[in-house]
Amino acid sequence: MTDVDARCARAFAPAEALVREGRIPGAVLGLVEAGGAHAIRHAGFAQVEPDRVPMTAGTVFDLASLTKVVFTTTTILGLVDAGRIGLDDPLAAAIPDLRQYDVANAPERRLTLRQCLAHQTHLPAVEPLYTYGRDPRTLRAFVLQREWRAGPPVYSDINFILLGILIERLTGRPLADQPLPEGFTFHPDPARCAATERCTWRGRVMRGEVHDENAFALGGASGHAGLFGDAAALLDFAESLLAGRLLSEAARAELRRRQAPTRSLGWEMAHPGWSGGDLAPSSTIGHTGFTGTGLWIDWEAGRAWALLTNRVHPTRHADSGIFALRRAVGDLVCR
C-alpha cells in the first residue's frame, strides 16, 4: 500500500463507522498528494430508497454549494484573467438592468464581484424563490429587480445566484451550457448518481436532479448549486489549482488571501472550529455542500481531499453526524 493509500484509508475510517451505524447511507473519500498521486475509498450505498444501489468510487454526487467554488468562483476569476471584468467592478457593469427602476439609489447596483464572492454584502442567506414559480426567466428577473432586505454580511446564496447571472451575461450562454472540466456536468446520468432527499415539494426521491429547490426552479443550473461530479473530478480540479494549470498566479493568490476573517474569494479559509479540522494550516481553503459534500485544499502540503456523502438521503431531518465527520477526516488527512 502506498503512502497516499494508507493516509486515505486512515482518514476514511470515521466515515466507514457512520455507514456501519446507519447514520449516512454511503461515502467516498478522495485524496491527492503533491505530485498528483491520489487514492479513493468508498463504502455503503448510493441509494437506499426505493431500491438499494451500491456506492462506487465513481459515483456522481450532487455537489450542491461546491458549485460556488468549483464552477462560479473559478469561472469569474477566469473572466477577470481574460480582462472581461474586474473584481472590484460593480455587478451593474455586466448587468445594467439590475434594479433598473431605482438606478440612482439601489444598493445592489453598487455591489462588486469581490464583495459577492467573499459574502460581504447586505443580501440575505437564502430566499425560497421556488415558492414564487418555476419559470427560470421570470425568477431571474425577480432576483434582479427585488429590493433585498438589508442585513449584516452572511454566507448568501443570493450573492452567487447574481454571479451566475453575470456569467451568463458576459459569456452569452446559459449556465447549463457552459464549458466544464472533465468529470463535471449540469446534466448527469441518474443511473450513476447518489440519491439525495425524498422531496415533499417534488414528490419523489431526487437522483440525478439537483436537490436545491431554488436551483431546480431556476432550470437546474445556478451560480450557487446544480453542479454534479465524482471524487476523481474534484481531485483533478484541486490538483490543477495546486500545480498552477488552472487560473493565473494572480487569481490563485486571491484564493489564498483572506477577504474577511474566515473567507477568501468564494472559499472558506481555515479558522477555529471550521469544517477542515484543527490541523489544517491557516492558508488551507475549503467548502462544503448541503447534500453532504466537501472539498479542501492545503496549499502548504500540496494536498487536497474530497469527502462526498449522501447524508440527506432519504431525509435531511436526521442527525447524520456530518459536521463532526468532516472535521475528523480533515484532522486525519493533515496529521
C-alpha positions in Angstrom: 0.0 0.0 0.0 1.4 3.4 -1.0 1.6 6.3 1.4 -1.3 8.1 -0.1 -3.4 4.9 0.0 -2.5 4.4 3.7 -3.4 8.0 4.5 -6.7 7.8 2.7 -7.6 4.5 4.4 -6.9 6.0 7.9 -8.8 9.2 7.1 -11.8 7.2 5.8 -12.3 5.2 9.0 -14.7 7.7 10.6 -16.9 7.7 7.5 -17.0 3.9 7.4 -18.1 3.9 11.0 -21.0 6.2 10.3 -22.0 4.0 7.4 -21.9 0.9 9.6 -24.1 2.7 12.2 -26.6 3.6 9.5 -26.2 7.4 10.1 -25.3 8.0 6.5 -26.1 5.7 3.5 -22.7 5.9 1.9 -19.5 7.9 1.5 -16.5 8.4 -0.8 -13.2 9.9 0.2 -10.6 11.1 -2.4 -7.1 12.3 -1.6 -4.5 13.8 -3.9 -0.9 14.5 -2.7 1.8 16.7 -4.1 2.9 15.3 -7.5 -0.5 14.0 -8.3 -0.6 10.7 -6.5 -4.2 10.0 -5.5 -6.4 7.4 -3.7 -10.2 6.9 -3.4 -12.1 4.9 -0.9 -15.8 4.2 -0.8 -18.4 2.4 1.4 -22.1 1.9 1.7 -24.9 2.7 -0.7 -25.6 5.4 -3.3 -29.3 4.9 -2.7 -31.4 3.0 -0.2 -34.9 4.1 -1.3 -36.8 2.9 -3.2 -34.0 0.4 -4.1 -30.5 -0.3 -2.8 -27.7 0.8 -5.1 -24.1 0.2 -4.0 -21.7 3.1 -3.7 -18.7 3.1 -6.1 -15.5 5.1 -6.4 -17.1 6.7 -9.5 -20.5 7.6 -8.0 -21.6 11.0 -9.2 -22.8 13.4 -6.5 -25.0 16.5 -6.4 -22.2 18.8 -5.3 -24.6 21.4 -4.0 -22.7 24.5 -2.8 -19.4 23.2 -4.2 -20.9 24.7 -7.4 -20.0 28.1 -5.8 -16.3 27.4 -5.8 -15.6 24.8 -8.4 -17.7 26.5 -11.1 -18.8 30.0 -10.3 -15.7 31.4 -8.5 -13.3 29.7 -11.0 -15.3 31.0 -14.0 -15.4 34.5 -12.6 -11.7 34.5 -12.0 -11.1 33.2 -15.5 -13.1 36.1 -16.9 -11.0 38.5 -14.7 -7.9 36.9 -16.1 -9.2 37.4 -19.6 -9.8 41.1 -18.9 -13.6 40.8 -19.4 -14.3 42.4 -16.0 -12.6 43.4 -12.7 -13.0 42.0 -9.2 -13.8 45.5 -7.9 -16.2 46.3 -10.7 -19.9 46.6 -9.7 -22.3 43.9 -10.8 -24.1 46.6 -12.8 -21.2 46.8 -15.2 -22.3 43.4 -16.6 -25.9 43.5 -15.6 -27.1 47.1 -16.4 -30.7 46.1 -15.8 -30.0 45.2 -12.1 -32.6 47.2 -10.0 -33.2 49.2 -13.2 -36.2 51.0 -11.6 -34.0 52.6 -8.9 -30.7 53.2 -10.7 -29.7 56.1 -8.5 -30.3 54.6 -5.1 -30.4 50.8 -5.3 -27.5 49.4 -3.1 -27.4 46.2 -5.2 -26.1 48.2 -8.2 -23.0 49.2 -6.2 -22.1 45.6 -5.1 -18.8 44.4 -6.5 -17.8 41.0 -7.7 -15.3 40.8 -4.8 -18.0 41.6 -2.2 -20.3 38.9 -3.6 -17.5 36.3 -3.9 -16.4 36.9 -0.3 -20.0 37.0 1.1 -19.5 40.6 2.2 -22.9 42.1 1.1 -26.2 43.0 2.7 -28.0 40.2 0.9 -29.8 37.5 2.9 -28.6 34.0 3.2 -31.4 32.4 1.2 -34.9 33.1 -0.2 -37.5 30.5 -1.1 -37.6 31.5 -4.8 -39.1 28.2 -5.8 -42.3 29.1 -4.0 -42.8 32.0 -6.4 -43.0 29.8 -9.5 -40.9 27.6 -11.8 -40.3 29.7 -14.8 -36.5 30.3 -14.8 -36.6 33.6 -16.8 -39.2 35.1 -14.5 -37.3 34.0 -11.4 -34.1 35.5 -12.7 -35.9 38.8 -13.4 -37.3 38.6 -9.9 -33.8 38.2 -8.4 -32.6 41.2 -10.4 -35.5 43.5 -9.6 -36.1 42.5 -5.9 -35.4 45.2 -3.3 -33.5 42.8 -1.0 -33.9 43.3 2.8 -30.7 44.7 4.3 -28.7 42.9 7.0 -25.2 42.1 8.2 -22.9 40.2 5.9 -23.8 36.5 5.9 -23.0 33.4 3.7 -25.5 34.1 1.0 -26.9 32.0 -1.9 -28.2 35.2 -3.4 -24.7 36.5 -3.9 -23.9 33.6 -6.1 -27.2 33.5 -7.9 -26.4 37.0 -9.1 -22.8 36.0 -10.0 -24.3 33.2 -12.1 -26.5 35.7 -14.0 -23.4 37.8 -14.5 -21.6 34.8 -16.1 -24.5 34.3 -18.4 -24.4 37.9 -19.5 -20.7 38.0 -20.1 -20.5 34.7 -21.9 -23.7 34.9 -23.8 -24.7 31.4 -22.9 -26.9 29.8 -20.2 -25.1 28.2 -17.2 -26.3 24.8 -18.2 -24.4 25.1 -21.4 -21.1 26.5 -20.0 -17.9 24.5 -20.7 -16.8 22.4 -17.7 -13.7 20.4 -16.8 -13.9 16.7 -17.5 -16.0 14.9 -14.9 -18.3 17.7 -14.1 -21.8 18.2 -15.5 -25.1 20.0 -15.1 -26.8 17.1 -16.9 -25.9 13.9 -15.1 -26.9 10.3 -15.8 -29.2 9.5 -12.9 -28.1 5.8 -13.0 -24.5 7.0 -12.0 -25.7 9.3 -9.2 -26.1 9.1 -5.5 -29.6 9.8 -4.4 -30.5 12.8 -2.2 -33.7 13.6 -0.5 -37.3 12.3 -0.7 -38.6 15.7 -1.6 -42.1 16.6 -0.4 -42.3 19.5 -2.9 -41.4 17.4 -5.9 -43.0 14.2 -4.6 -40.0 11.8 -5.3 -36.6 10.8 -4.3 -34.1 13.0 -6.1 -31.5 11.2 -8.1 -29.7 12.9 -10.9 -31.8 16.0 -10.4 -30.5 19.0 -8.4 -31.5 18.8 -4.7 -31.5 22.5 -4.1 -35.1 23.8 -4.7 -34.1 27.2 -6.0 -31.6 25.8 -8.4 -34.2 23.4 -9.6 -36.7 26.2 -10.2 -34.0 28.3 -12.0 -33.7 25.5 -14.5 -31.3 23.1 -12.8 -28.1 25.2 -13.1 -27.4 28.2 -10.9 -24.4 30.1 -9.6 -25.0 28.6 -6.1 -25.9 25.0 -6.9 -26.6 22.5 -9.7 -23.1 21.0 -10.5 -22.6 17.3 -10.4 -19.3 15.4 -10.3 -17.4 12.5 -8.8 -14.4 12.3 -6.5 -11.9 11.9 -9.3 -13.1 15.1 -11.0 -12.8 17.0 -7.7 -9.2 15.7 -7.2 -8.2 16.6 -10.7 -9.7 20.1 -10.3 -7.8 20.6 -7.0 -4.6 19.3 -8.4 -4.8 21.6 -11.4 -5.1 24.6 -9.0 -2.2 23.4 -6.8 0.0 22.8 -9.9 -0.8 26.1 -11.5 -2.5 24.7 -14.5 -5.8 26.4 -13.7 -6.0 30.2 -13.4 -3.2 32.7 -13.3 -0.9 33.1 -10.4 -2.6 36.4 -9.5 -6.0 34.7 -9.4 -4.7 31.8 -7.3 -3.1 34.3 -4.9 -6.6 35.8 -4.5 -7.9 32.4 -3.4 -5.2 32.2 -0.7 -5.8 35.8 0.5 -8.3 36.4 3.3 -11.0 38.8 2.2 -12.8 38.5 5.6 -11.8 36.8 8.9 -13.0 33.3 7.6 -13.2 33.8 3.9 -11.2 34.2 0.7 -12.9 34.6 -2.7 -15.6 32.0 -2.8 -13.8 29.7 -0.4 -13.8 29.4 3.4 -10.3 29.7 5.0 -9.1 27.7 8.0 -10.2 29.0 11.3 -11.0 27.5 14.7 -14.0 25.1 14.5 -14.2 25.0 10.7 -15.1 22.0 8.6 -11.5 21.2 7.6 -10.4 20.3 11.2 -7.9 21.8 13.6 -4.7 20.5 12.0 -5.0 22.2 8.6 -2.6 25.1 8.0 -4.0 28.5 8.2 -3.8 29.0 4.4 -6.0 26.0 3.7 -9.2 26.6 1.8 -12.3 24.5 1.7 -16.0 24.5 1.0 -19.0 22.2 1.9 -22.3 21.4 0.2 -25.6 20.8 1.9 -26.1 17.4 0.4 -23.1 16.1 2.3 -20.2 17.1 0.1 -16.9 18.9 0.7 -13.5 19.8 -0.8 -10.4 21.2 1.0 -7.1 22.3 -0.5 -3.9 22.5 1.6 -1.6 24.8 -0.3 1.4 24.3 2.0 1.4 20.5 1.7 0.2 20.5 -1.9 -2.6 18.2 -0.8 -6.4 18.1 -1.3 -9.2 15.9 -0.2 -12.9 15.5 -1.1 -15.4 13.9 1.2 -18.6 13.0 -0.5 -21.7 11.6 1.3 -25.4 11.4 0.6 -26.2 12.4 4.1 -29.6 13.9 3.1 -30.9 10.6 1.7 -33.7 9.9 2.3 -34.2 12.9 4.5 -32.3 16.0 5.8 -34.1 15.7 9.1 -31.8 13.3 10.8 -28.6 13.6 12.8 -26.1 12.3 10.3 -23.0 13.4 12.3 -21.7 15.2 9.1 -20.2 18.2 10.9 -18.0 16.2 13.3 -17.2 13.7 10.5 -15.8 16.4 8.2 -13.5 17.7 11.0 -12.4 14.2 12.0 -11.5 13.4 8.4 -9.6 16.7 8.0 -7.5 16.1 11.1 -6.6 12.5 9.9 -5.7 13.8 6.5 -3.4 16.6 7.9 -1.9 14.6 10.7 
